[in-house]
Amino acid sequence: MVSLTFSKSIVDRLKKNMATALKLSNIRLYRLTQALLWFSECMGIKEIARLMGVCEKTIINWLKTFMHKGVGWLIGQHYQGRGRKSKLTKDQKNRLVELIKKGPEDNGFHCGIWNTAMIAELIWLKFEVRYNLNYLSSLMKKLGFSYQKARFVTDRQEEEKYELERKTWLEEKSVVLFGDEVSFAMWGSLARTWAPIGEQPTVKTSGIRKGLKMFGTIELEGGSFQYRESLAYEIKPKSLRLLKEAGLPQEFLAILKSLKNEKYPTQKLFMEAIYSIADNVLIESYKPMILQHAETSGRFNGESYVEFLTQLLAYYKGKIILIEDGAPHMKYFKTFEDLHDSVVQAFNTYMHDASKVICVMQKLREDFVVTA
């Protein structure tokens, strides 16, 4: 049992700390002081613990700390939980708010959106105060900011000129396309599903790290669908074996071996490499065969995207407004050929049945006031 007697001066100081706790809304200081005052009034540790909602050991630890450190320990609790003293003054914070509202470009940055690293640099440049990036998010919230997605607005200077150009654009009947690029992975993708508690569901996978990459667009008004597979080309040992079995002349195989394991991001670059080392007549005779066995999954890059845009420009006449978006995919395919055939079959269905596309685009068509 802890035995402790409080003098009148100690009790008076405790009551003063109680008043301070109430003024600062410091709950921890209030609880500590109240527990000590109850103990000074001869209330038992067990009863104090019950009223405080803590275990008796906690009350005993409070008493031991108070015996060791005295009232000074409580004074140290005045600002506990209220965070460290701000590095910026009130006027500096108000100035910072105005600077942030003006945007990064008005503050000498080349980017149109803020991030914490840029704000930290801004604070250092303007106020010579350094902030940890992990703390800046808290500071921004206290200043009334939130981290949110930006939206585009026109940078037009003259409203009348803008309206005139917009009217001209509508009269020219520009094509509005919604586009996306998607990768259909052989190994699939995991997602949540309903399953018995304690039994984790499983999804089959071939374990092959190979994927089919596609670009695609849907036209808003008519529902026409265009797509293009992102392909690369590479002469692999398997390619040479298949070409040999398909009857490619031995001398031509020997020439192609010099390109073995060289990957080309587009068909154009691949054929240019072949034309630079082989006879044109010979190449034209076996071109379809070579392309068939050299095809491999490509990447989403500048070259493949330009090829898709070229396809769109050749198909649609006039101006094109292309809006990009995304969508998920989840299905198991045993072989890459199965994946390829499934995607192409689905895309061909949309290409030959515009009603399916129009159904998918119904909400957007209503928003744009497009009628059938």
HUCORHU-V653166 format. One record per helix or strand of 3 or more residues. SS is the DSSP state (~ for helix, > for strand). FROM is the first residue (numbers start at 1). TO is the last residue. If there is no record, write none. Layout:
ss:SS from:FROM to:TO
ss:SS from:FROM to:TO
//
This chain:
ss:~ from:8 to:24
ss:~ from:27 to:40
ss:~ from:45 to:52
ss:~ from:56 to:69
ss:~ from:71 to:75
ss:~ from:90 to:102
ss:~ from:105 to:107
ss:~ from:116 to:127
ss:~ from:133 to:142
ss:~ from:159 to:171
ss:> from:175 to:185
ss:> from:211 to:219
ss:> from:225 to:229
ss:> from:231 to:235
ss:~ from:237 to:245
ss:~ from:250 to:259
ss:~ from:267 to:275
ss:~ from:280 to:294
ss:> from:295 to:297
ss:~ from:302 to:315
ss:> from:320 to:324
ss:~ from:336 to:352
ss:~ from:354 to:360
ss:~ from:362 to:367
//
